Amino acid sequence: MSDNEDLPVSSQPTVCVTGASGFIAGQTIRELLARGFKVRGTVRGEVDDSQYAYLKQLPGADEGLELMRADLTQPGSFDTAIAGCDYVIHAASPYLLDSKKPQEELVDPAVKGTRNILQACANVPSVKRVVMTSSLAAITDEPDDHHVFTETDWNSKSSLTRNAYFYSKALAEQAAWHFMREQGLKFDIVVLNPCMVIGEAIGPGLNSSNQVIRDLLSGTYPGVMALNFCMVDVCDVARAHVLALDKHEAEGRYICYSEAMSMGEIVDFLREAGYSNYRLPRRDMSAGWISSVVKLLSYTQPSGAGDFIRSHLGKTMRISNAKIRAELGMEFRPVRETLIDTVEDLIRQGHLHKPEA
């Protein structure tokens, strides 16, 4: 498929991308269009809504992009969008770190939506492969100082009452693999498991990972906590999705991960990189009794934030990206470069205001 650009429009492979307005999906659509694919993107709202104008303005979108309305929770909703497609990238998934009804708001849409997508693909003979956007959350919800996580690991600790979003991602991916084994279908599935995804946003919305960087610079955090962040550039994740389609030998799961930095390292880097006039945290809350107090105070936070702090505080995540590098040929951008791009994008889009002199 490396010669897609040379094919007539009628012969170009067509990819359906679910959740087209999402952070990862938007960059993936841009990458697909640049490589000569035709794209059908599904959205929840009306396709002529101005909120999707940024997708229609992507290079190549006039001839290569079609938006269609579909709903994860409605069986059969994706049948029309997937009909005639060669490939499907299932990137749509609900994200709520704090949910009062995790079963209804997170688990059911994620699991039932995945099954609905795969059933729609099963009804379309032209579909050759599905690439599913899962998450590191399906691999683990807690760092382990003595274990390096790989694609063979599964998150078995999350539940409706502990890291419910992580739980929904694990169940959705498990449902996908179960569906494939049960149905014995002619198409195959490849799953990507990205960690914390940051970088330039195609659309005007503020995604949750970039919001963490915004909050670090805007005074939201009272101090530097003993937290460790595994990060990857959104453009790398988009490229990995296209490679997962492009390479016939791709199979199974692939962790998308560049490198990890502690909160202290991120803050020090941003300060040295020219953002010292922002409200970066200065108080050290990463050691000794102060860290213990932080853990106690986490019980006063909304459930998702509190769960995350308690399961991650004082621990270092160790991950291997050897499989995706070896099998898909992925090389990842240094996180420090991505952090600069993220901050500048936050400023450009108005999510982060430059402090007054």
C-alpha positions, -999 to +999 in steps of 0.1 A: +000+000+000+030+023-001+019+034-037-015+047-027-007+082-040-003+068-075-037+051-076-068+066-092-093+079-066-117+050-073-089+025-065-077+040-032-083+019-001-111+032+021-107+034+059-136+040+083-124+059+114-148+059+143-149+088+167-134+111+140-135+142+162-113+126+188-077+137+196-060+106+183-085+100+155-081+135+141-043+131+137-049+096+123-072+110+096-047+136+087-020+109+083-043+086+062-052+115+039-016+124+035-008+088+025-036+087-001-063+067+017-100+076+013-115+081+048-150+079+062-151+094+096-180+088+120-192+115+144-220+117+169-234+151+158-248+163+125-221+161+098-227+196+086-221+210+121-194+237+123-177+219+151-163+195+125-150+222+102-114+216+111-116+180+098-131+192+065-102+217+062-075+190+064-053+187+033-069+162+009-103+163+028-122+178-002-118+146-022-107+121+004-129+126+035-165+119+041-182+124+075-211+102+086-232+101+117-231+071+140-236+062+177-216+036+196-247+026+217-269+019+187-266-015+171-264-012+133-255+025+135-222+019+118-234-004+090-236+023+064-203+039+073-184+006+071-201-007+040-176-011+012-146-001+034-113-020+032-102-012+068-117+001+100-099+021+127-120+019+159-109+049+179-142+059+194-145+054+232-161+073+261-136+091+284-147+102+318-120+101+345-146+108+371-180+092+366-209+087+391-223+060+369-193+041+355-213+011+343-237+032+322-213+060+312-180+041+307-183+003+306-215-002+286-206+022+258-171+010+255-179-028+255-212-027+235-197-001+211-168-024+203-191-053+197-213-032+175-184-021+154-170-056+150-205-070+141-208-043+114-174-053+101-185-090+101-214-080+079-191-064+053-171-088+031-147-061+020-132-054+054-097-069+057-085-056+090-097-037+121-072-016+141-085-009+175-073+020+197-071+005+232-048+019+259-021+011+284-050+011+308-059-024+294-024-036+303-022-022+339-036+005+361-007+005+385+031+009+381+053-019+394+089-010+403+100-046+397+082-055+365+085-043+329+051-043+313+047-058+278+018-068+255+014-100+274+002-082+305-035-075+313-050-051+338-068-074+364-070-049+392-094-022+380-131-024+387-162-002+388-149+012+421-112+014+413-100+033+382-133+027+364-120+042+331-091+018+331-116-010+337-137+000+307-107-001+284-096-035+296-132-049+292-136-034+258-104-049+245-111-083+260-146-081+243-129-075+210-106-105+213-134-127+225-156-116+196-129-125+171-123-160+186-160-167+188-169-156+153-139-170+134-140-141+110-122-136+077-108-102+088-082-098+115-077-073+143-046-054+155-048-035+188-027-004+198-021+004+235-009+039+238+001+054+271-005+091+280-009+108+246+001+145+243+010+168+214-006+191+188-044+189+186-061+190+152-093+203+167-101+231+191-110+208+221-088+202+251-081+165+256-074+151+290-037+144+286-029+179+273-050+192+301-025+177+326+003+198+310-020+229+310-028+224+347+009+221+355+015+256+340-016+273+353-012+267+391-037+239+395-013+216+413-003+228+448+031+211+445+052+185+428+040+151+436+057+117+433+040+108+401+055+093+370+041+099+335+046+076+305+041+097+274+040+095+236+034+120+208+000+119+192+015+121+158+035+089+165+003+072+177-014+082+144+015+069+124+013+036+143-023+032+134-015+036+097+015+012+099-008-013+116-030-012+085-001-011+061+019-040+073+004-074+065+025-092+092+012-069+120-007-089+146-018-088+183-012-059+206+013-030+203+023-007+232+028+029+220+053+045+243+082+069+240+096+076+274+087+084+310+093+115+331+084+123+367+063+153+375+094+170+389+114+163+357+086+178+336+083+209+358+121+214+358+122+210+320+094+234+313+109+260+337+143+257+319+126+257+285+114+293+289+081+289+307+093+299+342+069+329+342+039+305+343+025+292+376+045+260+377+044+242+411+074+249+434+066+231+466+081+196+468+054+172+478+072+141+465+089+127+496+085+116+532+054+125+553+042+151+527+037+123+502+017+104+528-005+134+534-011+136+496-023+101+496-047+108+524-060+139+507-066+119+476-097+106+493-112+141+492-108+142+454-133+130+428-132+092+425-111+090+392-085+115+403-082+099+438-079+064+424-052+075+400-031+092+428-034+062+452-025+036+426+004+057+411+019+078+439+056+070+446+058+043+419+077+042+386+060+027+355+083+005+334+072-004+299+087-021+269+081-008+234+103-034+218+075-052+199+062-022+180+098-010+172+108-044+159+076-054+140+062-021+128+095-002+126+083+026+148+107+052+161+094+076+187+099+113+190+117+125+222+091+135+248+108+168+256+102+179+220+066+169+222+062+188+255+072+220+238+048+214+209+021+207+234+026+239+254+028+261+222-004+244+209-022+251+242-012+287+239-021+290+202-056+275+208-063+297+238-063+269+264-033+284+282-030+321+286+004+338+287+009+354+321+009+392+324+044+407+328 
